[in-house]
């Protein structure tokens, strides 16, 4: 009791002395120290939260999933009522994207922004993004105390917005949109750390959009190549039939069927002119048609206008392409003729017999208008040309070789595109080694295979020592580069094509070694540890070394029906944990007691 009173008296005396000397009091210093400690804790919490959100963003290649994850996590971490994403149009207007919004319960049905709400801000349109083009944030703690214009305030009131903070989303150097945090129920004093966190998430979303664009381009290219390959395949087969047979009826039927299937049109017909009529009459001699529409077979057609208006053009090889017969400037008599056959859109290509216009190859769309693609028009043009070849067998060989070469190129390009897509789906986006999905499939496959052969399967689990300290000291970009270098060093150790290195998660990696006993696994473990040490990546926050080191756990098993691959992972994980307990920068094997520091 006496000691406590003496301590109080001493503290009062010290505070009085500090006051007389014009210095901060002991109490003030303690308060400042406590505030700084709280701020450091908040910063560490934000860094951990940011790392979790970034990890979830990078774990997906689907843009919708990425934005939903980011908005939900950000909303909960900032403890605000709504996070929304605003995307700019080309004219610098824009809209809130419905699939990218998250709101806390109670605010998700109240005039939600996320129903593709168009919000054209005249200031943003006039200044082409305004402050956001300069990568600046906008923070308003209370809309009624921010000096906003009345029209702006009325829009905010419509959506019950009382406070907001926004950060720009850049895709490369282009301003793509804005990540917005909203508070509805009351004003909100935005903290510096909250704005910093919001900006960091916006930056990561920009990276995600860029990655999604690359993937979409690859998928679009693969789709186009597949379609081109399909058309080229049909063309090649038709050319082969033309070479083998000069029976026009057979060729017409095959051609009409394959064209309609390839273009998914409503009707494909072959029309033959009555040459004695000077191109004013003829009939449809072959067709392939959906059952919903009328057949044209054997119908006599007479058009006195055709000879003088279209014959010359068709003789020159021109193709008629109509996306909508009612918007093509046709004469009434011509429209009436097309309506007779329920035609709404069509492609018509000339069929030449030597230098004579023999007939027409017609592709009809009957249920609606249609915008024909360039590749479809070229496809029809190529097919029509083959009928001339059918009459001159000597020309057929040269053209079929050309088509075969085009088909081979299309197949090769398609294989490359498919291979690239498959590679993207199995690789970790950052380190370019196998991802978690890939290693799970590989481990299960090897476990089942080795269970039948009763051979060893070894597994190494390792992670970077004090990696959080490394990120805190050098930043996340340096952390990413560190992960890349560690992955490369470990990959260089593995010499057998049957071995697999994968990113397990965060700073953790896993190595799968089929047909490898304990001695072989320990040898690989030591080499991995050594190769990473030899990188000499500076790490001043490593408690025992001033460069990056790793801790490793090793497990070996002969797969059986009573055990599982997960048991092996658990054993390696426990060994890794023991390595960390024993001081890190070492390895522990589940089948041995421990190892000395290497």
Beta strands, then each sheet from edge to edge (+ up, - down):
strand 1: 82-88
strand 2: 94-96
strand 3: 102-103
strand 4: 138-140
strand 5: 163-171
strand 6: 174-183
strand 7: 267-273
strand 8: 281-289
strand 9: 300-302
strand 10: 320-322
strand 11: 345-353
strand 12: 356-365
strand 13: 456-464
strand 14: 500-505
strand 15: 508-514
strand 16: 550-558
strand 17: 587-589
sheet 1: 2+ 1- 3+
sheet 2: 2+ 1- 6+ 5- 4+
sheet 3: 9+ 8- 7+ 12- 11+ 10-
sheet 4: 14+ 15- 13+ 16- 17-
end
